[in-house]
Amino acid sequence: MTLIPAMMLSAFASELYLKCLHHIDSGVVPDYGHDLRSLFNNLPLLRRSRIEQLWDLHAAETAHLAVMSKRIDVEIPTELSQALEDGALGFQKLRYEYEDRNFKFYISELPLMLHKAILEIQPTWKQNLPEPTEGFNPNGE
């Protein structure tokens, strides 16, 4: 049960980072609510492509998704588009996870990629942003 609050905070961080990317690109913070898929899909194509590259690289370099898949004995797709479709409403659903036990959210590492994408655009912000830490420990510690 301790993973639910961490996943909810990850969903919220993803939302804030996606809105930050929108503001960088357009000067406007979108009013799409909490839907991560909509926030992502409404970014410019080049921005989405870069985030997908970062996601794919992270998935290839870490055992995060494979370990989680093994732990819960469910096949977890590695494509960001599918992950966003499954976890688009993470911020709302995770707050009330007892109402929908079938909800899927396996993008807890997405804020790491979004953070990196933001710093690629605004490298001077690095001095003001702490390095994010990985929220999932495959050892369960």
Biotite code that builds the C-alpha atoms (Angstrom):
import biotite.structure as struc

atoms = struc.array([
    struc.Atom([0.000, 0.000, 0.000], chain_id="A", res_id=1, res_name="MET", atom_name="CA", element="C"),
    struc.Atom([2.984, 2.356, 0.389], chain_id="A", res_id=2, res_name="THR", atom_name="CA", element="C"),
    struc.Atom([3.462, 2.415, -3.383], chain_id="A", res_id=3, res_name="LEU", atom_name="CA", element="C"),
    struc.Atom([0.119, 4.137, -4.007], chain_id="A", res_id=4, res_name="ILE", atom_name="CA", element="C"),
    struc.Atom([1.157, 7.535, -2.538], chain_id="A", res_id=5, res_name="PRO", atom_name="CA", element="C"),
    struc.Atom([4.493, 7.376, -4.381], chain_id="A", res_id=6, res_name="ALA", atom_name="CA", element="C"),
    struc.Atom([2.760, 6.591, -7.662], chain_id="A", res_id=7, res_name="MET", atom_name="CA", element="C"),
    struc.Atom([0.255, 9.400, -7.110], chain_id="A", res_id=8, res_name="MET", atom_name="CA", element="C"),
    struc.Atom([3.079, 11.878, -6.523], chain_id="A", res_id=9, res_name="LEU", atom_name="CA", element="C"),
    struc.Atom([4.785, 10.586, -9.656], chain_id="A", res_id=10, res_name="SER", atom_name="CA", element="C"),
    struc.Atom([1.601, 11.193, -11.663], chain_id="A", res_id=11, res_name="ALA", atom_name="CA", element="C"),
    struc.Atom([1.366, 14.707, -10.237], chain_id="A", res_id=12, res_name="PHE", atom_name="CA", element="C"),
    struc.Atom([5.044, 15.401, -11.005], chain_id="A", res_id=13, res_name="ALA", atom_name="CA", element="C"),
    struc.Atom([4.513, 14.162, -14.576], chain_id="A", res_id=14, res_name="SER", atom_name="CA", element="C"),
    struc.Atom([1.557, 16.504, -14.944], chain_id="A", res_id=15, res_name="GLU", atom_name="CA", element="C"),
    struc.Atom([3.556, 19.491, -13.705], chain_id="A", res_id=16, res_name="LEU", atom_name="CA", element="C"),
    struc.Atom([6.536, 18.696, -15.922], chain_id="A", res_id=17, res_name="TYR", atom_name="CA", element="C"),
    struc.Atom([4.289, 18.268, -18.983], chain_id="A", res_id=18, res_name="LEU", atom_name="CA", element="C"),
    struc.Atom([2.610, 21.600, -18.250], chain_id="A", res_id=19, res_name="LYS", atom_name="CA", element="C"),
    struc.Atom([6.057, 23.158, -17.851], chain_id="A", res_id=20, res_name="CYS", atom_name="CA", element="C"),
    struc.Atom([7.010, 21.871, -21.311], chain_id="A", res_id=21, res_name="LEU", atom_name="CA", element="C"),
    struc.Atom([3.827, 23.404, -22.730], chain_id="A", res_id=22, res_name="HIS", atom_name="CA", element="C"),
    struc.Atom([4.708, 26.720, -21.125], chain_id="A", res_id=23, res_name="HIS", atom_name="CA", element="C"),
    struc.Atom([8.242, 26.589, -22.518], chain_id="A", res_id=24, res_name="ILE", atom_name="CA", element="C"),
    struc.Atom([6.896, 25.920, -26.022], chain_id="A", res_id=25, res_name="ASP", atom_name="CA", element="C"),
    struc.Atom([3.883, 28.231, -26.093], chain_id="A", res_id=26, res_name="SER", atom_name="CA", element="C"),
    struc.Atom([4.059, 30.529, -23.076], chain_id="A", res_id=27, res_name="GLY", atom_name="CA", element="C"),
    struc.Atom([0.714, 29.108, -21.935], chain_id="A", res_id=28, res_name="VAL", atom_name="CA", element="C"),
    struc.Atom([-0.091, 26.513, -19.299], chain_id="A", res_id=29, res_name="VAL", atom_name="CA", element="C"),
    struc.Atom([-2.771, 24.263, -20.798], chain_id="A", res_id=30, res_name="PRO", atom_name="CA", element="C"),
    struc.Atom([-6.095, 23.724, -19.120], chain_id="A", res_id=31, res_name="ASP", atom_name="CA", element="C"),
    struc.Atom([-6.344, 20.020, -19.966], chain_id="A", res_id=32, res_name="TYR", atom_name="CA", element="C"),
    struc.Atom([-6.800, 19.004, -16.361], chain_id="A", res_id=33, res_name="GLY", atom_name="CA", element="C"),
    struc.Atom([-4.869, 15.986, -15.144], chain_id="A", res_id=34, res_name="HIS", atom_name="CA", element="C"),
    struc.Atom([-4.954, 13.766, -18.246], chain_id="A", res_id=35, res_name="ASP", atom_name="CA", element="C"),
    struc.Atom([-1.306, 12.871, -18.878], chain_id="A", res_id=36, res_name="LEU", atom_name="CA", element="C"),
    struc.Atom([-2.046, 11.431, -22.311], chain_id="A", res_id=37, res_name="ARG", atom_name="CA", element="C"),
    struc.Atom([-3.703, 14.667, -23.483], chain_id="A", res_id=38, res_name="SER", atom_name="CA", element="C"),
    struc.Atom([-0.920, 16.778, -22.030], chain_id="A", res_id=39, res_name="LEU", atom_name="CA", element="C"),
    struc.Atom([1.655, 14.639, -23.821], chain_id="A", res_id=40, res_name="PHE", atom_name="CA", element="C"),
    struc.Atom([-0.227, 14.354, -27.124], chain_id="A", res_id=41, res_name="ASN", atom_name="CA", element="C"),
    struc.Atom([-0.658, 18.134, -27.357], chain_id="A", res_id=42, res_name="ASN", atom_name="CA", element="C"),
    struc.Atom([3.071, 18.786, -27.179], chain_id="A", res_id=43, res_name="LEU", atom_name="CA", element="C"),
    struc.Atom([4.860, 19.531, -30.459], chain_id="A", res_id=44, res_name="PRO", atom_name="CA", element="C"),
    struc.Atom([5.884, 16.415, -32.402], chain_id="A", res_id=45, res_name="LEU", atom_name="CA", element="C"),
    struc.Atom([9.615, 16.964, -31.892], chain_id="A", res_id=46, res_name="LEU", atom_name="CA", element="C"),
    struc.Atom([9.114, 17.281, -28.139], chain_id="A", res_id=47, res_name="ARG", atom_name="CA", element="C"),
    struc.Atom([7.023, 14.094, -27.992], chain_id="A", res_id=48, res_name="ARG", atom_name="CA", element="C"),
    struc.Atom([9.601, 12.243, -30.081], chain_id="A", res_id=49, res_name="SER", atom_name="CA", element="C"),
    struc.Atom([12.418, 13.267, -27.745], chain_id="A", res_id=50, res_name="ARG", atom_name="CA", element="C"),
    struc.Atom([10.493, 12.167, -24.656], chain_id="A", res_id=51, res_name="ILE", atom_name="CA", element="C"),
    struc.Atom([9.726, 8.836, -26.323], chain_id="A", res_id=52, res_name="GLU", atom_name="CA", element="C"),
    struc.Atom([13.450, 8.424, -27.087], chain_id="A", res_id=53, res_name="GLN", atom_name="CA", element="C"),
    struc.Atom([14.300, 9.124, -23.450], chain_id="A", res_id=54, res_name="LEU", atom_name="CA", element="C"),
    struc.Atom([11.617, 6.644, -22.306], chain_id="A", res_id=55, res_name="TRP", atom_name="CA", element="C"),
    struc.Atom([12.881, 3.926, -24.666], chain_id="A", res_id=56, res_name="ASP", atom_name="CA", element="C"),
    struc.Atom([16.466, 4.489, -23.563], chain_id="A", res_id=57, res_name="LEU", atom_name="CA", element="C"),
    struc.Atom([15.483, 4.353, -19.893], chain_id="A", res_id=58, res_name="HIS", atom_name="CA", element="C"),
    struc.Atom([13.456, 1.174, -20.446], chain_id="A", res_id=59, res_name="ALA", atom_name="CA", element="C"),
    struc.Atom([16.415, -0.441, -22.232], chain_id="A", res_id=60, res_name="ALA", atom_name="CA", element="C"),
    struc.Atom([18.996, 0.631, -19.640], chain_id="A", res_id=61, res_name="GLU", atom_name="CA", element="C"),
    struc.Atom([17.054, -0.225, -16.496], chain_id="A", res_id=62, res_name="THR", atom_name="CA", element="C"),
    struc.Atom([15.173, -3.260, -15.356], chain_id="A", res_id=63, res_name="ALA", atom_name="CA", element="C"),
    struc.Atom([12.351, -1.138, -13.950], chain_id="A", res_id=64, res_name="HIS", atom_name="CA", element="C"),
    struc.Atom([9.508, -2.401, -16.143], chain_id="A", res_id=65, res_name="LEU", atom_name="CA", element="C"),
    struc.Atom([10.798, -5.976, -16.328], chain_id="A", res_id=66, res_name="ALA", atom_name="CA", element="C"),
    struc.Atom([11.137, -6.222, -12.554], chain_id="A", res_id=67, res_name="VAL", atom_name="CA", element="C"),
    struc.Atom([7.704, -4.702, -11.997], chain_id="A", res_id=68, res_name="MET", atom_name="CA", element="C"),
    struc.Atom([6.193, -7.037, -14.593], chain_id="A", res_id=69, res_name="SER", atom_name="CA", element="C"),
    struc.Atom([7.721, -10.058, -12.881], chain_id="A", res_id=70, res_name="LYS", atom_name="CA", element="C"),
    struc.Atom([6.708, -8.864, -9.430], chain_id="A", res_id=71, res_name="ARG", atom_name="CA", element="C"),
    struc.Atom([3.018, -8.473, -10.289], chain_id="A", res_id=72, res_name="ILE", atom_name="CA", element="C"),
    struc.Atom([3.002, -11.308, -12.843], chain_id="A", res_id=73, res_name="ASP", atom_name="CA", element="C"),
    struc.Atom([1.490, -9.138, -15.583], chain_id="A", res_id=74, res_name="VAL", atom_name="CA", element="C"),
    struc.Atom([2.973, -8.324, -18.980], chain_id="A", res_id=75, res_name="GLU", atom_name="CA", element="C"),
    struc.Atom([3.748, -4.601, -19.039], chain_id="A", res_id=76, res_name="ILE", atom_name="CA", element="C"),
    struc.Atom([4.167, -2.967, -22.443], chain_id="A", res_id=77, res_name="PRO", atom_name="CA", element="C"),
    struc.Atom([7.278, -0.832, -22.830], chain_id="A", res_id=78, res_name="THR", atom_name="CA", element="C"),
    struc.Atom([5.886, 1.656, -25.361], chain_id="A", res_id=79, res_name="GLU", atom_name="CA", element="C"),
    struc.Atom([5.259, 5.077, -23.866], chain_id="A", res_id=80, res_name="LEU", atom_name="CA", element="C"),
    struc.Atom([2.063, 5.535, -25.889], chain_id="A", res_id=81, res_name="SER", atom_name="CA", element="C"),
    struc.Atom([0.510, 2.436, -24.294], chain_id="A", res_id=82, res_name="GLN", atom_name="CA", element="C"),
    struc.Atom([1.806, 3.382, -20.848], chain_id="A", res_id=83, res_name="ALA", atom_name="CA", element="C"),
    struc.Atom([0.223, 6.821, -21.167], chain_id="A", res_id=84, res_name="LEU", atom_name="CA", element="C"),
    struc.Atom([-3.033, 5.340, -22.387], chain_id="A", res_id=85, res_name="GLU", atom_name="CA", element="C"),
    struc.Atom([-3.185, 2.991, -19.401], chain_id="A", res_id=86, res_name="ASP", atom_name="CA", element="C"),
    struc.Atom([-2.067, 5.573, -16.838], chain_id="A", res_id=87, res_name="GLY", atom_name="CA", element="C"),
    struc.Atom([-3.456, 8.797, -18.313], chain_id="A", res_id=88, res_name="ALA", atom_name="CA", element="C"),
    struc.Atom([-5.680, 9.521, -15.338], chain_id="A", res_id=89, res_name="LEU", atom_name="CA", element="C"),
    struc.Atom([-3.171, 8.422, -12.712], chain_id="A", res_id=90, res_name="GLY", atom_name="CA", element="C"),
    struc.Atom([-3.503, 11.489, -10.521], chain_id="A", res_id=91, res_name="PHE", atom_name="CA", element="C"),
    struc.Atom([-7.271, 11.051, -10.131], chain_id="A", res_id=92, res_name="GLN", atom_name="CA", element="C"),
    struc.Atom([-7.402, 7.256, -10.124], chain_id="A", res_id=93, res_name="LYS", atom_name="CA", element="C"),
    struc.Atom([-4.590, 6.723, -7.639], chain_id="A", res_id=94, res_name="LEU", atom_name="CA", element="C"),
    struc.Atom([-6.210, 9.026, -5.103], chain_id="A", res_id=95, res_name="ARG", atom_name="CA", element="C"),
    struc.Atom([-9.223, 6.722, -5.136], chain_id="A", res_id=96, res_name="TYR", atom_name="CA", element="C"),
    struc.Atom([-7.539, 3.441, -6.017], chain_id="A", res_id=97, res_name="GLU", atom_name="CA", element="C"),
    struc.Atom([-9.902, 1.514, -3.757], chain_id="A", res_id=98, res_name="TYR", atom_name="CA", element="C"),
    struc.Atom([-12.706, 2.355, -6.221], chain_id="A", res_id=99, res_name="GLU", atom_name="CA", element="C"),
    struc.Atom([-10.950, 0.818, -9.237], chain_id="A", res_id=100, res_name="ASP", atom_name="CA", element="C"),
    struc.Atom([-8.586, -2.035, -8.411], chain_id="A", res_id=101, res_name="ARG", atom_name="CA", element="C"),
    struc.Atom([-8.013, -2.721, -12.124], chain_id="A", res_id=102, res_name="ASN", atom_name="CA", element="C"),
    struc.Atom([-6.400, 0.636, -12.841], chain_id="A", res_id=103, res_name="PHE", atom_name="CA", element="C"),
    struc.Atom([-2.908, 0.390, -14.373], chain_id="A", res_id=104, res_name="LYS", atom_name="CA", element="C"),
    struc.Atom([-0.105, 2.829, -13.658], chain_id="A", res_id=105, res_name="PHE", atom_name="CA", element="C"),
    struc.Atom([3.429, 1.893, -14.568], chain_id="A", res_id=106, res_name="TYR", atom_name="CA", element="C"),
    struc.Atom([4.864, 5.239, -15.616], chain_id="A", res_id=107, res_name="ILE", atom_name="CA", element="C"),
    struc.Atom([6.251, 6.141, -12.216], chain_id="A", res_id=108, res_name="SER", atom_name="CA", element="C"),
    struc.Atom([9.645, 6.769, -13.852], chain_id="A", res_id=109, res_name="GLU", atom_name="CA", element="C"),
    struc.Atom([8.248, 9.245, -16.427], chain_id="A", res_id=110, res_name="LEU", atom_name="CA", element="C"),
    struc.Atom([9.156, 12.346, -14.367], chain_id="A", res_id=111, res_name="PRO", atom_name="CA", element="C"),
    struc.Atom([12.838, 11.420, -14.793], chain_id="A", res_id=112, res_name="LEU", atom_name="CA", element="C"),
    struc.Atom([12.535, 11.652, -18.571], chain_id="A", res_id=113, res_name="MET", atom_name="CA", element="C"),
    struc.Atom([10.457, 14.839, -18.461], chain_id="A", res_id=114, res_name="LEU", atom_name="CA", element="C"),
    struc.Atom([12.968, 16.458, -16.105], chain_id="A", res_id=115, res_name="HIS", atom_name="CA", element="C"),
    struc.Atom([15.766, 15.603, -18.518], chain_id="A", res_id=116, res_name="LYS", atom_name="CA", element="C"),
    struc.Atom([13.793, 16.953, -21.507], chain_id="A", res_id=117, res_name="ALA", atom_name="CA", element="C"),
    struc.Atom([13.199, 20.248, -19.696], chain_id="A", res_id=118, res_name="ILE", atom_name="CA", element="C"),
    struc.Atom([16.883, 20.643, -18.842], chain_id="A", res_id=119, res_name="LEU", atom_name="CA", element="C"),
    struc.Atom([17.851, 19.939, -22.449], chain_id="A", res_id=120, res_name="GLU", atom_name="CA", element="C"),
    struc.Atom([15.750, 22.963, -23.433], chain_id="A", res_id=121, res_name="ILE", atom_name="CA", element="C"),
    struc.Atom([16.616, 25.142, -20.438], chain_id="A", res_id=122, res_name="GLN", atom_name="CA", element="C"),
    struc.Atom([20.079, 24.022, -19.249], chain_id="A", res_id=123, res_name="PRO", atom_name="CA", element="C"),
    struc.Atom([20.451, 27.079, -17.018], chain_id="A", res_id=124, res_name="THR", atom_name="CA", element="C"),
    struc.Atom([17.604, 25.755, -14.853], chain_id="A", res_id=125, res_name="TRP", atom_name="CA", element="C"),
    struc.Atom([19.785, 22.862, -13.729], chain_id="A", res_id=126, res_name="LYS", atom_name="CA", element="C"),
    struc.Atom([21.263, 24.995, -10.963], chain_id="A", res_id=127, res_name="GLN", atom_name="CA", element="C"),
    struc.Atom([17.757, 25.551, -9.547], chain_id="A", res_id=128, res_name="ASN", atom_name="CA", element="C"),
    struc.Atom([16.371, 22.042, -9.910], chain_id="A", res_id=129, res_name="LEU", atom_name="CA", element="C"),
    struc.Atom([17.428, 19.163, -7.671], chain_id="A", res_id=130, res_name="PRO", atom_name="CA", element="C"),
    struc.Atom([18.192, 15.907, -9.429], chain_id="A", res_id=131, res_name="GLU", atom_name="CA", element="C"),
    struc.Atom([15.151, 13.642, -9.225], chain_id="A", res_id=132, res_name="PRO", atom_name="CA", element="C"),
    struc.Atom([15.591, 10.255, -7.654], chain_id="A", res_id=133, res_name="THR", atom_name="CA", element="C"),
    struc.Atom([14.196, 7.067, -9.012], chain_id="A", res_id=134, res_name="GLU", atom_name="CA", element="C"),
    struc.Atom([10.941, 6.279, -7.259], chain_id="A", res_id=135, res_name="GLY", atom_name="CA", element="C"),
    struc.Atom([10.946, 2.542, -7.824], chain_id="A", res_id=136, res_name="PHE", atom_name="CA", element="C"),
    struc.Atom([13.409, 0.263, -6.124], chain_id="A", res_id=137, res_name="ASN", atom_name="CA", element="C"),
    struc.Atom([13.350, -3.215, -7.694], chain_id="A", res_id=138, res_name="PRO", atom_name="CA", element="C"),
    struc.Atom([14.741, -4.656, -4.469], chain_id="A", res_id=139, res_name="ASN", atom_name="CA", element="C"),
    struc.Atom([11.639, -3.516, -2.615], chain_id="A", res_id=140, res_name="GLY", atom_name="CA", element="C"),
    struc.Atom([13.618, -1.450, -0.119], chain_id="A", res_id=141, res_name="GLU", atom_name="CA", element="C"),
])
